[in-house]
C-alpha cells in the first residue's frame, strides 16, 4: 500500500524547501523527494543571487532570516559591457549567497518535524494517475533499488529546469510540458581561486558578434573566490570553447586555480502563463519563475513558493482539489511580479538583438544610462528612454527599438496587473502570446 501525504514536493530546491517550511509549520503532512544525498542538496549550477527585496520577503512571509555567514558578498554595483569595449557601472542591491548552506539550513529547520518526510537518493520514474489526476509518484530508491509508490492530494514540481513532473503531465491548456529551446540556456561555470587579485563587483560581458543571445560573467564569492561562467540561449555545442576563449582574455591563468566546475541547462524566460493544472503545481524554475537576464537569481522563485503555499492551504480545505481552487496562486504571483519578469525578458531580447557597434554606441553616448537600467525592472516609463533624442536620431533603428521596449513595458504591466480569473484564462493567454510574438520578432528585424 502506498504511503499517503497531503503534499509531495518533487525536488529539494530553495523554492521547494521554502514551501516545505511554510506548510509543515501549518500542520500539513509533507513528503520531499530528491535524487541527491542530503549533503549534496544545493550544489546545482546557478541560484546564488537573492535581491534585498527577496531577503526581506523571506523574513516577513516565511519567518526565515538568512544567517550572515551564508552571505558571501553584498553587491552594490554591477558592471555591464563588451568583452572588448565600453562598460557601464550600475547600482544594484542584492546578495551572493552560499546556496548549499542555505539549502541545508532550510532543510535542517524541518527535518525533525513529524510533518515532514525526506526521501534522499530517490528517483522519480513515473506518475500515478487516477481519473486524470496525478495522485502520486512512482519512485526508486537509488541506494537499494527498491521501487515504491507514494500518494498525495497535491503534487508540486520543484525539480528545477528538468521539470520532471511538468514534462510528464498529460497535455493541457494551462502550462506546456516543454518550452522552446530559445527560452533555455546552456550554462557552464567554474569556481576559481585567485592568488593575488580581488574582483570587487559582478561583471557581465556581451559579445554580439560571436555570442548571440548569451553573455559571460565574473561574480565574486567568498574571499578571493570568483564564479566565472557563460550562458548561451538555445543549443550550444561549443560552449566550453567559447568559455575558454573569454576566460583567457579576462583572467590570467597564472593567477587562477579551478576549485570546481559544472554545467547544466536552465530556463531563461518570463513565467509560464499558469502554474497549476488540476492537483499539480509548479514552483521555481519548473514554473519559469526566474530572472530572464541574471541566470543565478532565485528571488522570483521565493515569491512563487509563498503564493503556492497559501494556495495549498486554501485548497486543502476544499472537498476536491482542482485547477480553479488553486488559481489564486497564479493571480497573486502574476499581479505581483509577472510584469517585471516579462519586462526583463524584453530587455534581454533587446540587448541580444544589438550589433557590437550599436551596443558600444549605447554605452559610449549614454543613450541608456545606469539610472535607467536600475529602474528597468520596476518603473520604466516611455519618457525614461527618450531623454537623449539628439543622439538617438543618429540611429533611427535603435530609436525605433527603444520605443518598442517602452511600449512593451506598458503593455506587460496591463496584461499581468490584470491577470484573469480562471474562466477568462484562455482569452488572456491568446492575447498575451500574440503580443509577445510580435514584440519578440520586432526586436530582431
Wavefront OBJ file of the C-alpha trace (Angstrom):
o trace
v 0.000 0.000 0.000
v 1.323 3.442 -0.960
v 2.329 5.940 1.717
v -0.043 8.939 1.712
v 0.654 12.633 2.320
v -1.066 15.969 1.911
v 1.624 17.308 -0.423
v 4.529 15.773 -2.325
v 7.327 18.216 -3.203
v 9.413 16.796 -6.033
v 12.855 18.358 -5.709
v 14.599 19.990 -2.739
v 15.217 23.313 -4.483
v 15.221 26.554 -2.496
v 11.610 27.167 -3.582
v 10.585 23.642 -2.621
v 12.260 23.866 0.777
v 10.612 27.220 1.473
v 7.228 25.654 0.703
v 8.016 22.710 2.953
v 8.919 25.053 5.817
v 5.754 27.103 5.457
v 3.373 24.158 5.111
v 4.969 21.968 7.789
v 4.582 24.790 10.289
v 0.872 24.838 9.417
v 0.486 21.133 10.193
v 0.462 19.902 6.577
v 1.946 16.430 6.017
v 4.801 16.804 3.504
v 6.966 14.408 1.524
v 10.118 15.772 -0.136
v 11.670 13.569 -2.828
v 15.144 14.350 -4.164
v 17.687 12.482 -6.268
v 20.664 13.828 -4.304
v 22.033 12.800 -0.954
v 21.337 15.287 1.823
v 24.922 16.518 1.795
v 24.716 17.293 -1.949
v 21.446 19.236 -1.936
v 22.056 22.791 -3.134
v 25.073 22.011 -5.308
v 23.384 22.582 -8.682
v 24.564 25.199 -11.195
v 23.354 28.761 -10.588
v 20.897 30.016 -7.990
v 23.221 32.056 -5.764
v 21.729 35.546 -6.053
v 18.980 36.975 -3.856
v 17.788 40.559 -4.072
v 17.424 42.713 -0.982
v 13.679 42.571 -1.604
v 13.706 38.755 -1.603
v 15.689 38.580 1.641
v 13.150 40.872 3.313
v 10.295 38.852 1.803
v 11.744 35.641 3.235
v 11.853 37.193 6.678
v 8.377 38.712 6.578
v 6.462 35.831 4.980
v 8.359 32.648 5.880
v 9.910 33.938 9.116
v 13.264 32.831 7.695
v 16.248 35.038 8.441
v 19.325 34.229 6.385
v 22.331 33.892 8.727
v 25.121 36.351 7.958
v 27.616 33.524 7.405
v 25.602 32.383 4.352
v 26.155 35.733 2.633
v 29.338 35.704 0.582
v 29.006 39.229 -0.845
v 26.731 42.239 -0.604
v 26.593 43.688 -4.109
v 26.118 47.429 -4.547
v 27.438 47.783 -8.097
v 27.439 45.668 -11.230
v 29.329 46.224 -14.479
v 27.763 45.593 -17.893
v 29.805 45.895 -21.042
v 31.515 44.384 -24.045
v 34.308 41.821 -23.953
v 36.424 44.361 -25.807
v 34.847 47.763 -25.368
v 32.880 50.046 -23.114
v 31.491 49.225 -19.685
v 28.623 50.718 -17.689
v 28.577 50.598 -13.891
v 25.085 50.375 -12.417
v 23.839 50.418 -8.859
v 22.407 47.120 -7.637
v 21.030 45.756 -4.404
v 21.470 42.018 -3.981
v 23.419 39.320 -2.167
v 25.641 36.490 -3.325
v 24.678 33.604 -1.055
v 26.067 30.154 -0.376
v 23.190 28.102 -1.799
v 24.388 24.824 -0.330
v 24.491 26.270 3.201
v 21.103 27.911 2.726
v 19.598 24.642 1.453
v 20.997 22.754 4.452
v 19.656 25.437 6.772
v 16.140 25.304 5.316
v 16.152 21.518 5.434
v 17.523 21.473 8.976
v 14.630 23.616 10.231
v 12.103 20.909 9.309
v 13.984 17.600 9.045
v 12.919 16.531 12.546
v 9.327 17.691 12.145
v 6.688 14.977 12.444
v 5.017 16.594 9.422
v 7.995 16.149 7.071
v 9.458 13.071 5.410
v 12.556 13.353 3.206
v 13.466 10.635 0.756
v 17.015 11.318 -0.434
v 18.595 9.417 -3.323
v 15.170 8.645 -4.784
v 14.498 8.979 -8.497
v 11.017 9.741 -9.831
v 10.307 7.133 -12.507
v 6.630 7.726 -13.132
v 3.347 9.412 -12.203
v 0.364 7.740 -10.603
v -2.867 8.749 -12.324
v -6.432 8.284 -11.137
v -9.359 9.862 -13.002
v -6.803 12.037 -14.802
v -5.466 13.402 -11.505
v -1.823 12.943 -10.550
v -2.394 11.403 -7.161
v 1.184 10.309 -6.546
v 4.556 9.241 -7.829
v 6.363 6.026 -8.541
v 9.861 6.383 -7.119
v 13.013 4.292 -6.951
v 15.450 4.137 -4.060
v 18.767 4.536 -5.884
v 20.722 3.082 -2.959
v 18.744 -0.148 -2.634
v 16.996 -0.441 -5.989
v 13.539 -0.665 -4.386
v 10.562 0.791 -6.286
v 7.599 2.134 -4.305
v 4.542 4.343 -4.693
v 3.735 7.484 -2.722
v 0.439 9.359 -2.869
v -0.722 12.883 -2.054
v -3.618 15.272 -2.560
v -1.328 17.813 -4.248
v 1.900 17.226 -6.201
v 4.394 20.104 -6.503
v 7.060 20.153 -9.199
v 10.089 21.816 -7.613
v 12.600 19.876 -9.690
v 14.168 22.924 -11.332
v 14.764 23.235 -15.048
v 14.422 19.470 -15.524
v 10.723 19.936 -14.659
v 10.141 16.195 -14.461
v 6.504 16.392 -13.337
v 5.587 19.136 -15.810
v 7.058 17.209 -18.718
v 5.161 14.010 -17.801
v 1.737 15.503 -17.030
v -0.966 14.975 -19.648
v -1.211 17.676 -22.309
v -3.327 20.588 -21.094
v -4.223 24.203 -21.864
v -2.705 25.688 -18.725
v 1.028 25.056 -18.968
v 3.231 23.421 -21.621
v 5.050 20.188 -20.995
v 8.166 21.622 -22.628
v 9.376 25.095 -23.532
v 11.121 26.468 -26.606
v 14.861 25.987 -26.963
v 15.229 29.771 -27.194
v 13.848 30.028 -23.652
v 16.521 27.727 -22.259
v 20.192 28.428 -21.706
v 23.177 26.128 -21.657
v 25.384 27.178 -18.739
v 28.981 26.357 -17.876
v 30.647 27.661 -14.698
v 33.949 27.393 -12.866
v 34.678 28.432 -9.299
v 38.182 29.893 -9.307
v 40.537 30.856 -6.502
v 42.555 33.970 -7.336
v 46.057 34.268 -5.957
v 46.663 37.990 -5.750
v 43.638 39.729 -7.205
v 40.167 40.516 -5.911
v 37.114 41.218 -8.022
v 35.109 43.961 -6.342
v 31.761 43.568 -8.101
v 29.998 41.292 -10.629
v 30.763 41.868 -14.287
v 28.553 40.782 -17.183
v 30.111 40.822 -20.646
v 28.411 40.734 -24.032
v 29.946 39.911 -27.397
v 27.176 40.319 -30.001
v 29.416 39.340 -32.912
v 30.367 35.929 -31.516
v 27.983 35.285 -28.625
v 24.491 35.944 -29.889
v 21.810 35.575 -27.204
v 24.219 34.986 -24.352
v 26.836 36.522 -22.116
v 29.891 35.834 -19.954
v 30.102 36.693 -16.264
v 32.547 37.070 -13.410
v 30.901 37.131 -9.969
v 32.853 37.492 -6.703
v 32.127 34.957 -3.987
v 33.628 34.347 -0.577
v 37.148 35.677 -0.033
v 39.220 35.571 -3.219
v 36.955 33.078 -4.990
v 35.040 34.041 -8.095
v 32.436 32.334 -10.223
v 33.246 32.543 -13.922
v 30.551 31.409 -16.291
v 28.855 31.583 -19.631
v 25.230 31.198 -20.628
v 24.030 30.695 -24.176
v 20.365 30.566 -25.160
v 19.217 27.526 -27.096
v 21.600 24.752 -28.014
v 25.361 25.232 -27.962
v 27.829 22.549 -28.957
v 30.889 24.720 -28.389
v 30.104 26.352 -25.045
v 33.354 25.189 -23.402
v 35.382 26.552 -26.314
v 33.611 29.911 -26.028
v 34.095 29.902 -22.254
v 37.839 29.249 -22.509
v 38.226 31.988 -25.105
v 36.632 34.667 -22.908
v 38.223 33.393 -19.727
v 41.687 33.613 -21.271
v 41.031 37.198 -22.344
v 39.850 38.355 -18.922
v 41.628 36.211 -16.333
v 45.294 35.314 -16.158
v 45.758 31.538 -15.957
v 48.814 32.066 -13.727
v 46.601 33.835 -11.235
v 43.812 31.293 -11.059
v 43.164 27.845 -9.624
v 39.984 25.951 -10.544
v 38.180 24.740 -7.399
v 35.121 23.200 -9.037
v 33.180 23.312 -12.279
v 29.785 22.343 -13.607
v 27.308 22.709 -16.423
v 23.592 22.441 -16.970
v 20.524 23.638 -18.826
v 18.340 26.261 -17.180
v 15.133 28.108 -18.023
v 15.543 31.754 -19.007
v 12.206 33.381 -19.798
v 9.116 35.060 -18.366
v 6.866 32.924 -16.108
v 4.667 30.265 -17.655
v 1.129 31.531 -18.221
v -0.171 29.257 -15.454
v 1.462 27.229 -12.686
v -1.457 24.923 -11.876
v -3.373 22.122 -13.535
v -5.828 20.011 -11.557
v -3.837 18.971 -8.460
v -0.371 19.685 -9.917
v 1.549 22.862 -9.067
v 4.810 24.201 -10.474
v 7.194 26.345 -8.447
v 10.618 27.906 -9.037
v 12.438 27.090 -12.274
v 9.913 24.441 -13.320
v 7.399 27.315 -13.462
v 9.985 29.598 -15.119
v 9.883 31.886 -12.084
v 13.362 33.105 -12.934
v 15.228 36.259 -13.866
v 15.482 36.148 -17.688
v 18.692 38.195 -17.589
v 20.628 37.115 -14.498
v 20.828 33.314 -14.558
v 21.776 32.965 -10.879
v 18.884 34.994 -9.415
v 16.362 32.867 -7.461
v 14.374 35.756 -5.990
v 11.219 35.234 -8.061
v 11.108 31.576 -7.038
v 10.918 32.652 -3.372
v 7.757 34.595 -4.124
v 6.393 31.652 -6.077
v 6.917 29.391 -3.066
v 4.942 31.715 -0.807
v 1.970 32.205 -3.123
v 1.892 28.472 -3.878
v 1.893 27.650 -0.154
v -1.034 29.986 0.506
v -3.000 28.383 -2.314
v -2.260 24.885 -0.978
v -3.655 25.783 2.450
v -6.871 27.119 0.928
v -7.281 24.207 -1.493
v -6.836 21.563 1.208
v -9.933 22.970 2.924
v -11.981 22.013 -0.139
v -13.662 18.691 -0.813
v -11.954 18.494 -4.214
v -8.552 19.668 -5.434
v -8.877 21.213 -8.886
v -7.385 23.930 -11.060
v -9.895 26.600 -10.091
v -9.328 26.357 -6.335
v -5.553 26.647 -6.800
v -5.978 29.623 -9.148
v -5.154 32.290 -6.555
v -1.536 31.142 -6.824
v -1.450 32.344 -10.432
v -3.254 35.606 -9.696
v -1.104 36.601 -6.713
v 2.242 35.843 -8.349
v 1.417 37.391 -11.730
v -0.050 40.578 -10.328
v 2.925 40.984 -8.020
v 5.941 40.313 -10.265
v 4.697 38.943 -13.600
v 5.146 42.231 -15.456
v 8.642 42.671 -14.042
v 9.690 39.204 -15.234
v 8.216 39.805 -18.699
v 9.946 43.168 -18.989
v 13.305 41.618 -18.108
v 12.743 39.112 -20.907
v 12.076 42.026 -23.272
v 15.259 43.778 -22.148
v 17.201 40.556 -22.749
v 15.793 40.242 -26.272
v 16.541 43.910 -26.906
v 20.217 43.612 -25.964
v 20.538 40.282 -27.779
v 19.373 41.933 -30.990
v 22.089 44.598 -30.986
v 25.263 44.590 -33.013
v 28.608 45.235 -31.317
v 28.687 48.698 -32.844
v 25.220 49.602 -31.575
v 25.912 48.180 -28.122
v 29.063 50.316 -27.888
v 27.154 53.355 -29.150
v 24.565 52.966 -26.393
v 27.146 52.923 -23.609
v 29.570 55.494 -25.034
v 26.808 58.023 -25.730
v 24.852 57.282 -22.560
v 21.769 56.533 -24.607
v 20.788 54.138 -21.849
v 22.175 55.323 -18.538
v 22.904 53.471 -15.345
v 19.850 55.072 -13.747
v 17.595 53.756 -16.486
v 18.887 50.191 -16.132
v 18.498 50.367 -12.349
v 14.783 51.162 -12.819
v 14.174 48.912 -15.777
v 12.609 46.130 -13.738
v 10.392 48.325 -11.596
v 9.394 51.677 -13.028
v 10.350 52.026 -16.683
v 8.369 54.740 -18.440
v 8.457 55.961 -22.028
v 9.962 59.312 -21.107
v 12.829 57.479 -19.376
v 14.039 56.019 -22.675
v 13.539 59.075 -24.884
v 15.539 61.614 -22.930
v 18.515 61.599 -25.310
v 16.754 62.069 -28.622
v 19.522 64.103 -30.254
v 21.947 61.192 -30.182
v 19.250 58.599 -30.815
v 18.284 60.243 -34.090
v 21.713 59.199 -35.356
v 20.450 55.617 -35.018
v 16.827 55.539 -36.216
v 16.545 51.742 -36.000
v 17.834 51.844 -32.436
v 15.384 54.626 -31.571
v 12.584 52.504 -33.016
v 13.617 49.514 -30.879
v 13.817 51.575 -27.707
v 10.348 52.989 -28.307
v 9.122 49.428 -28.773
v 10.736 48.426 -25.488
v 8.982 51.284 -23.735
v 5.623 50.357 -25.281
v 6.251 46.726 -24.414
v 6.798 47.671 -20.769
v 3.435 49.416 -20.639
v 1.618 46.524 -22.319
v 3.116 43.908 -19.992
v 2.019 45.904 -16.960
v -1.517 45.974 -18.345
v -1.586 42.230 -19.019
v -0.039 40.999 -15.805
v -1.617 43.515 -13.458
v -4.943 42.313 -14.827
v -4.209 38.609 -14.739
v -7.594 36.915 -15.244
v -9.894 34.792 -13.175
v -9.995 31.102 -14.039
v -12.872 31.388 -16.535
v -11.158 34.130 -18.576
v -7.748 32.493 -18.850
v -7.908 31.304 -22.470
v -8.775 34.747 -23.851
v -5.986 36.375 -21.834
v -3.440 33.744 -22.871
v -4.144 34.093 -26.594
v -3.886 37.891 -26.496
v -0.664 37.814 -24.463
v 1.021 35.212 -26.671
v 0.198 37.180 -29.819
v 1.562 40.371 -28.264
v 4.777 38.641 -27.165
v 5.285 37.011 -30.549
v 5.016 40.339 -32.340
v 7.329 42.233 -29.995
v 9.957 39.465 -29.910
v 10.050 39.276 -33.705
v 10.249 43.082 -33.993
v 13.433 43.258 -31.905
v 15.248 41.023 -34.369
v 14.118 42.781 -37.551
l 1 2 3 4 5 6 7 8 9 10 11 12 13 14 15 16 17 18 19 20 21 22 23 24 25 26 27 28 29 30 31 32 33 34 35 36 37 38 39 40 41 42 43 44 45 46 47 48 49 50 51 52 53 54 55 56 57 58 59 60 61 62 63 64 65 66 67 68 69 70 71 72 73 74 75 76 77 78 79 80 81 82 83 84 85 86 87 88 89 90 91 92 93 94 95 96 97 98 99 100 101 102 103 104 105 106 107 108 109 110 111 112 113 114 115 116 117 118 119 120 121 122 123 124 125 126 127 128 129 130 131 132 133 134 135 136 137 138 139 140 141 142 143 144 145 146 147 148 149 150 151 152 153 154 155 156 157 158 159 160 161 162 163 164 165 166 167 168 169 170 171 172 173 174 175 176 177 178 179 180 181 182 183 184 185 186 187 188 189 190 191 192 193 194 195 196 197 198 199 200 201 202 203 204 205 206 207 208 209 210 211 212 213 214 215 216 217 218 219 220 221 222 223 224 225 226 227 228 229 230 231 232 233 234 235 236 237 238 239 240 241 242 243 244 245 246 247 248 249 250 251 252 253 254 255 256 257 258 259 260 261 262 263 264 265 266 267 268 269 270 271 272 273 274 275 276 277 278 279 280 281 282 283 284 285 286 287 288 289 290 291 292 293 294 295 296 297 298 299 300 301 302 303 304 305 306 307 308 309 310 311 312 313 314 315 316 317 318 319 320 321 322 323 324 325 326 327 328 329 330 331 332 333 334 335 336 337 338 339 340 341 342 343 344 345 346 347 348 349 350 351 352 353 354 355 356 357 358 359 360 361 362 363 364 365 366 367 368 369 370 371 372 373 374 375 376 377 378 379 380 381 382 383 384 385 386 387 388 389 390 391 392 393 394 395 396 397 398 399 400 401 402 403 404 405 406 407 408 409 410 411 412 413 414 415 416 417 418 419 420 421 422 423 424 425 426 427 428 429 430 431 432 433 434 435 436 437 438 439 440 441 442 443 444 445
